[in-house]
Amino acid sequence: MITAAELQTMRDALQRAIFSGTRRVQFTDRAVEYNSVDDMRKALADIDKAIATASGSTPSSFSLAMHSRD
């Protein structure tokens, strides 16, 4: 099983890649190339959930509503 520390390392690498505009992420023993930034963000959300589960907490969530008057 992956530890919370390993998940955090993976999260950090993925977040650095997103911020730098790179779609290829190198983890300790493998590299992953994502098709899009959206795929990377989905993976980041999955890692966040896994970190929350491993640490015994629940991930924070929020909703964003946009309204427009036309």
N, CA, C and O atoms as a Tinker XYZ file with bonds, in Angstrom:
   280  protein
     1  N      0.836000   -1.175000    0.000000    73     2
     2  CA     0.000000    0.000000    0.000000    64     1     3
     3  C      0.885000    1.243000    0.000000    63     2     4     5
     4  O      1.950000    1.263000    0.617000    81     3
     5  N      0.438000    2.258000   -0.687000    73     3     6
     6  CA     1.183000    3.502000   -0.775000    64     5     7
     7  C      0.958000    4.318000    0.494000    63     6     8     9
     8  O     -0.174000    4.445000    0.962000    81     7
     9  N      2.026000    4.866000    1.045000    73     7    10
    10  CA     1.919000    5.664000    2.260000    64     9    11
    11  C      1.491000    7.091000    1.931000    63    10    12    13
    12  O      1.576000    7.534000    0.785000    81    11
    13  N      1.034000    7.792000    2.950000    73    11    14
    14  CA     0.632000    9.187000    2.769000    64    13    15
    15  C      1.822000   10.030000    2.304000    63    14    16    17
    16  O      1.651000   10.955000    1.510000    81    15
    17  N      3.007000    9.721000    2.785000    73    15    18
    18  CA     4.205000   10.466000    2.373000    64    17    19
    19  C      4.510000   10.238000    0.887000    63    18    20    21
    20  O      4.879000   11.174000    0.178000    81    19
    21  N      4.356000    9.006000    0.423000    73    19    22
    22  CA     4.571000    8.712000   -1.006000    64    21    23
    23  C      3.525000    9.423000   -1.862000    63    22    24    25
    24  O      3.840000    9.972000   -2.918000    81    23
    25  N      2.287000    9.406000   -1.398000    73    23    26
    26  CA     1.224000   10.107000   -2.124000    64    25    27
    27  C      1.508000   11.605000   -2.188000    63    26    28    29
    28  O      1.275000   12.240000   -3.217000    81    27
    29  N      2.009000   12.165000   -1.097000    73    27    30
    30  CA     2.321000   13.596000   -1.076000    64    29    31
    31  C      3.453000   13.913000   -2.062000    63    30    32    33
    32  O      3.426000   14.950000   -2.724000    81    31
    33  N      4.433000   13.034000   -2.159000    73    31    34
    34  CA     5.526000   13.216000   -3.116000    64    33    35
    35  C      4.991000   13.174000   -4.542000    63    34    36    37
    36  O      5.388000   13.979000   -5.384000    81    35
    37  N      4.091000   12.235000   -4.807000    73    35    38
    38  CA     3.467000   12.151000   -6.125000    64    37    39
    39  C      2.655000   13.413000   -6.417000    63    38    40    41
    40  O      2.694000   13.944000   -7.527000    81    39
    41  N      1.929000   13.881000   -5.421000    73    39    42
    42  CA     1.111000   15.084000   -5.581000    64    41    43
    43  C      1.985000   16.299000   -5.899000    63    42    44    45
    44  O      1.667000   17.095000   -6.782000    81    43
    45  N      3.080000   16.424000   -5.170000    73    43    46
    46  CA     3.990000   17.546000   -5.390000    64    45    47
    47  C      4.551000   17.528000   -6.814000    63    46    48    49
    48  O      4.612000   18.566000   -7.472000    81    47
    49  N      4.961000   16.349000   -7.285000    73    47    50
    50  CA     5.513000   16.234000   -8.640000    64    49    51
    51  C      4.453000   16.571000   -9.686000    63    50    52    53
    52  O      4.741000   17.256000  -10.667000    81    51
    53  N      3.251000   16.100000   -9.480000    73    51    54
    54  CA     2.164000   16.370000  -10.422000    64    53    55
    55  C      1.809000   17.859000  -10.437000    63    54    56    57
    56  O      1.582000   18.442000  -11.497000    81    55
    57  N      1.764000   18.452000   -9.277000    73    55    58
    58  CA     1.439000   19.875000   -9.197000    64    57    59
    59  C      2.535000   20.727000   -9.847000    63    58    60    61
    60  O      2.232000   21.703000  -10.533000    81    59
    61  N      3.800000   20.366000   -9.638000    73    59    62
    62  CA     4.894000   21.091000  -10.298000    64    61    63
    63  C      4.767000   21.001000  -11.810000    63    62    64    65
    64  O      4.988000   21.985000  -12.516000    81    63
    65  N      4.414000   19.830000  -12.304000    73    63    66
    66  CA     4.259000   19.644000  -13.747000    64    65    67
    67  C      3.115000   20.495000  -14.289000    63    66    68    69
    68  O      3.249000   21.114000  -15.345000    81    67
    69  N      2.005000   20.530000  -13.583000    73    67    70
    70  CA     0.860000   21.335000  -14.016000    64    69    71
    71  C      1.262000   22.805000  -14.091000    63    70    72    73
    72  O      0.980000   23.484000  -15.078000    81    71
    73  N      1.919000   23.287000  -13.050000    73    71    74
    74  CA     2.298000   24.698000  -13.003000    64    73    75
    75  C      3.347000   25.056000  -14.042000    63    74    76    77
    76  O      3.399000   26.196000  -14.504000    81    75
    77  N      4.176000   24.103000  -14.410000    73    75    78
    78  CA     5.236000   24.395000  -15.383000    64    77    79
    79  C      4.789000   24.164000  -16.820000    63    78    80    81
    80  O      5.517000   24.495000  -17.756000    81    79
    81  N      3.599000   23.600000  -17.001000    73    79    82
    82  CA     3.098000   23.354000  -18.353000    64    81    83
    83  C      3.601000   22.065000  -18.967000    63    82    84    85
    84  O      3.487000   21.868000  -20.177000    81    83
    85  N      4.150000   21.194000  -18.160000    73    83    86
    86  CA     4.665000   19.908000  -18.626000    64    85    87
    87  C      3.608000   18.834000  -18.421000    63    86    88    89
    88  O      2.915000   18.829000  -17.404000    81    87
    89  N      3.482000   17.930000  -19.374000    73    87    90
    90  CA     2.499000   16.843000  -19.220000    64    89    91
    91  C      3.152000   15.532000  -18.809000    63    90    92    93
    92  O      2.455000   14.539000  -18.600000    81    91
    93  N      4.446000   15.508000  -18.692000    73    91    94
    94  CA     5.165000   14.299000  -18.291000    64    93    95
    95  C      5.628000   14.456000  -16.844000    63    94    96    97
    96  O      6.248000   15.457000  -16.485000    81    95
    97  N      5.320000   13.457000  -16.023000    73    95    98
    98  CA     5.658000   13.494000  -14.607000    64    97    99
    99  C      6.507000   12.276000  -14.276000    63    98   100   101
   100  O      6.159000   11.148000  -14.625000    81    99
   101  N      7.618000   12.516000  -13.602000    73    99   102
   102  CA     8.511000   11.432000  -13.179000    64   101   103
   103  C      8.283000   11.172000  -11.704000    63   102   104   105
   104  O      8.508000   12.044000  -10.864000    81   103
   105  N      7.835000    9.965000  -11.398000    73   103   106
   106  CA     7.722000    9.547000  -10.012000    64   105   107
   107  C      8.962000    8.728000   -9.692000    63   106   108   109
   108  O      9.848000    8.608000  -10.538000    81   107
   109  N      9.046000    8.173000   -8.518000    73   107   110
   110  CA    10.268000    7.486000   -8.105000    64   109   111
   111  C     10.698000    6.388000   -9.062000    63   110   112   113
   112  O     11.873000    6.309000   -9.422000    81   111
   113  N      9.778000    5.550000   -9.475000    73   111   114
   114  CA    10.163000    4.397000  -10.304000    64   113   115
   115  C      9.524000    4.378000  -11.690000    63   114   116   117
   116  O      9.692000    3.411000  -12.432000    81   115
   117  N      8.799000    5.426000  -12.043000    73   115   118
   118  CA     8.152000    5.433000  -13.352000    64   117   119
   119  C      7.830000    6.851000  -13.793000    63   118   120   121
   120  O      7.832000    7.791000  -12.998000    81   119
   121  N      7.560000    6.973000  -15.067000    73   119   122
   122  CA     7.162000    8.258000  -15.636000    64   121   123
   123  C      5.774000    8.103000  -16.245000    63   122   124   125
   124  O      5.431000    7.048000  -16.779000    81   123
   125  N      4.992000    9.155000  -16.159000    73   123   126
   126  CA     3.641000    9.149000  -16.711000    64   125   127
   127  C      3.499000   10.380000  -17.598000    63   126   128   129
   128  O      3.861000   11.486000  -17.197000    81   127
   129  N      2.974000   10.187000  -18.793000    73   127   130
   130  CA     2.676000   11.319000  -19.660000    64   129   131
   131  C      1.166000   11.411000  -19.808000    63   130   132   133
   132  O      0.514000   10.465000  -20.249000    81   131
   133  N      0.625000   12.549000  -19.436000    73   131   134
   134  CA    -0.810000   12.772000  -19.475000    64   133   135
   135  C     -1.216000   13.370000  -20.812000    63   134   136   137
   136  O     -0.424000   14.050000  -21.463000    81   135
   137  N     -2.453000   13.113000  -21.218000    73   135   138
   138  CA    -2.962000   13.635000  -22.484000    64   137   139
   139  C     -3.322000   15.110000  -22.407000    63   138   140   141
   140  O     -3.227000   15.832000  -23.400000    81   139
   141  N     -3.734000   15.551000  -21.231000    73   139   142
   142  CA    -4.180000   16.939000  -21.100000    64   141   143
   143  C     -4.010000   17.406000  -19.658000    63   142   144   145
   144  O     -3.801000   16.607000  -18.746000    81   143
   145  N     -4.103000   18.705000  -19.481000    73   143   146
   146  CA    -4.060000   19.275000  -18.139000    64   145   147
   147  C     -5.286000   18.821000  -17.346000    63   146   148   149
   148  O     -5.200000   18.618000  -16.135000    81   147
   149  N     -6.414000   18.664000  -18.017000    73   147   150
   150  CA    -7.610000   18.162000  -17.321000    64   149   151
   151  C     -7.358000   16.775000  -16.731000    63   150   152   153
   152  O     -7.761000   16.498000  -15.601000    81   151
   153  N     -6.693000   15.903000  -17.491000    73   151   154
   154  CA    -6.355000   14.583000  -16.967000    64   153   155
   155  C     -5.445000   14.703000  -15.742000    63   154   156   157
   156  O     -5.577000   13.948000  -14.779000    81   155
   157  N     -4.532000   15.653000  -15.796000    73   155   158
   158  CA    -3.624000   15.864000  -14.668000    64   157   159
   159  C     -4.384000   16.358000  -13.442000    63   158   160   161
   160  O     -4.105000   15.936000  -12.320000    81   159
   161  N     -5.337000   17.244000  -13.658000    73   159   162
   162  CA    -6.133000   17.756000  -12.542000    64   161   163
   163  C     -7.008000   16.666000  -11.934000    63   162   164   165
   164  O     -7.211000   16.628000  -10.720000    81   163
   165  N     -7.519000   15.790000  -12.772000    73   163   166
   166  CA    -8.307000   14.653000  -12.264000    64   165   167
   167  C     -7.426000   13.733000  -11.430000    63   166   168   169
   168  O     -7.843000   13.253000  -10.376000    81   167
   169  N     -6.211000   13.490000  -11.903000    73   167   170
   170  CA    -5.267000   12.657000  -11.152000    64   169   171
   171  C     -4.915000   13.321000   -9.829000    63   170   172   173
   172  O     -4.799000   12.647000   -8.805000    81   171
   173  N     -4.744000   14.631000   -9.845000    73   171   174
   174  CA    -4.439000   15.376000   -8.626000    64   173   175
   175  C     -5.586000   15.249000   -7.623000    63   174   176   177
   176  O     -5.348000   15.077000   -6.427000    81   175
   177  N     -6.813000   15.332000   -8.098000    73   175   178
   178  CA    -7.978000   15.167000   -7.215000    64   177   179
   179  C     -8.023000   13.756000   -6.633000    63   178   180   181
   180  O     -8.356000   13.575000   -5.462000    81   179
   181  N     -7.689000   12.756000   -7.452000    73   179   182
   182  CA    -7.654000   11.369000   -6.967000    64   181   183
   183  C     -6.587000   11.192000   -5.893000    63   182   184   185
   184  O     -6.804000   10.507000   -4.893000    81   183
   185  N     -5.432000   11.818000   -6.112000    73   183   186
   186  CA    -4.358000   11.729000   -5.124000    64   185   187
   187  C     -4.779000   12.424000   -3.833000    63   186   188   189
   188  O     -4.511000   11.921000   -2.742000    81   187
   189  N     -5.438000   13.579000   -3.952000    73   187   190
   190  CA    -5.923000   14.279000   -2.759000    64   189   191
   191  C     -6.875000   13.402000   -1.948000    63   190   192   193
   192  O     -6.802000   13.362000   -0.720000    81   191
   193  N     -7.760000   12.708000   -2.643000    73   191   194
   194  CA    -8.695000   11.799000   -1.961000    64   193   195
   195  C     -7.942000   10.667000   -1.267000    63   194   196   197
   196  O     -8.260000   10.299000   -0.136000    81   195
   197  N     -6.948000   10.124000   -1.951000    73   195   198
   198  CA    -6.161000    9.031000   -1.375000    64   197   199
   199  C     -5.368000    9.509000   -0.162000    63   198   200   201
   200  O     -5.245000    8.779000    0.821000    81   199
   201  N     -4.832000   10.722000   -0.221000    73   199   202
   202  CA    -4.105000   11.279000    0.925000    64   201   203
   203  C     -5.059000   11.454000    2.097000    63   202   204   205
   204  O     -4.717000   11.120000    3.232000    81   203
   205  N     -6.246000   11.974000    1.833000    73   203   206
   206  CA    -7.236000   12.161000    2.891000    64   205   207
   207  C     -7.618000   10.829000    3.517000    63   206   208   209
   208  O     -7.746000   10.727000    4.737000    81   207
   209  N     -7.799000    9.822000    2.698000    73   207   210
   210  CA    -8.146000    8.488000    3.208000    64   209   211
   211  C     -7.011000    7.913000    4.042000    63   210   212   213
   212  O     -7.240000    7.360000    5.117000    81   211
   213  N     -5.786000    8.046000    3.543000    73   211   214
   214  CA    -4.624000    7.497000    4.252000    64   213   215
   215  C     -4.380000    8.211000    5.578000    63   214   216   217
   216  O     -3.894000    7.606000    6.533000    81   215
   217  N     -4.718000    9.492000    5.635000    73   215   218
   218  CA    -4.486000   10.247000    6.863000    64   217   219
   219  C     -5.695000   10.234000    7.796000    63   218   220   221
   220  O     -5.640000   10.777000    8.899000    81   219
   221  N     -6.783000    9.616000    7.351000    73   219   222
   222  CA    -7.968000    9.498000    8.191000    64   221   223
   223  C     -8.842000   10.734000    8.221000    63   222   224   225
   224  O     -9.699000   10.868000    9.095000    81   223
   225  N     -8.637000   11.635000    7.279000    73   223   226
   226  CA    -9.487000   12.828000    7.230000    64   225   227
   227  C    -10.305000   12.811000    5.950000    63   226   228   229
   228  O    -10.139000   11.933000    5.103000    81   227
   229  N    -11.168000   13.765000    5.824000    73   227   230
   230  CA   -11.963000   13.867000    4.606000    64   229   231
   231  C    -11.463000   15.043000    3.793000    63   230   232   233
   232  O    -11.118000   16.081000    4.357000    81   231
   233  N    -11.419000   14.901000    2.479000    73   231   234
   234  CA   -10.956000   16.011000    1.654000    64   233   235
   235  C    -11.940000   17.168000    1.685000    63   234   236   237
   236  O    -13.154000   16.977000    1.758000    81   235
   237  N    -11.387000   18.369000    1.628000    73   235   238
   238  CA   -12.279000   19.519000    1.576000    64   237   239
   239  C    -12.862000   19.630000    0.179000    63   238   240   241
   240  O    -12.228000   19.259000   -0.809000    81   239
   241  N    -14.064000   20.139000    0.115000    73   239   242
   242  CA   -14.691000   20.315000   -1.189000    64   241   243
   243  C    -15.451000   21.627000   -1.171000    63   242   244   245
   244  O    -15.794000   22.151000   -0.111000    81   243
   245  N    -15.702000   22.139000   -2.336000    73   243   246
   246  CA   -16.456000   23.364000   -2.451000    64   245   247
   247  C    -17.189000   23.350000   -3.768000    63   246   248   249
   248  O    -16.862000   22.589000   -4.679000    81   247
   249  N    -18.179000   24.201000   -3.849000    73   247   250
   250  CA   -18.940000   24.352000   -5.080000    64   249   251
   251  C    -18.785000   25.777000   -5.560000    63   250   252   253
   252  O    -18.737000   26.717000   -4.766000    81   251
   253  N    -18.710000   25.921000   -6.842000    73   251   254
   254  CA   -18.599000   27.238000   -7.452000    64   253   255
   255  C    -19.805000   27.446000   -8.338000    63   254   256   257
   256  O    -20.055000   26.673000   -9.263000    81   255
   257  N    -20.543000   28.486000   -8.051000    73   255   258
   258  CA   -21.716000   28.798000   -8.859000    64   257   259
   259  C    -21.471000   30.119000   -9.561000    63   258   260   261
   260  O    -20.992000   31.079000   -8.957000    81   259
   261  N    -21.800000   30.156000  -10.824000    73   259   262
   262  CA   -21.658000   31.394000  -11.582000    64   261   263
   263  C    -23.027000   31.796000  -12.079000    63   262   264   265
   264  O    -23.771000   30.971000  -12.610000    81   263
   265  N    -23.356000   33.042000  -11.910000    73   263   266
   266  CA   -24.648000   33.552000  -12.355000    64   265   267
   267  C    -24.402000   34.720000  -13.278000    63   266   268   269
   268  O    -23.444000   35.476000  -13.112000    81   267
   269  N    -25.268000   34.856000  -14.240000    73   267   270
   270  CA   -25.136000   35.940000  -15.182000    64   269   271
   271  C    -26.499000   36.532000  -15.469000    63   270   272   273
   272  O    -27.497000   35.821000  -15.593000    81   271
   273  N    -26.516000   37.827000  -15.568000    73   271   274
   274  CA   -27.756000   38.498000  -15.997000    64   273   275
   275  C    -27.543000   38.971000  -17.404000    63   274   276   277
   276  O    -26.663000   39.789000  -17.674000    81   275
   277  N    -28.332000   38.466000  -18.280000    73   275   278
   278  CA   -28.211000   38.859000  -19.686000    64   277   279
   279  C    -29.281000   39.812000  -20.088000    63   278   280
   280  O    -29.324000   40.242000  -21.241000    81   279
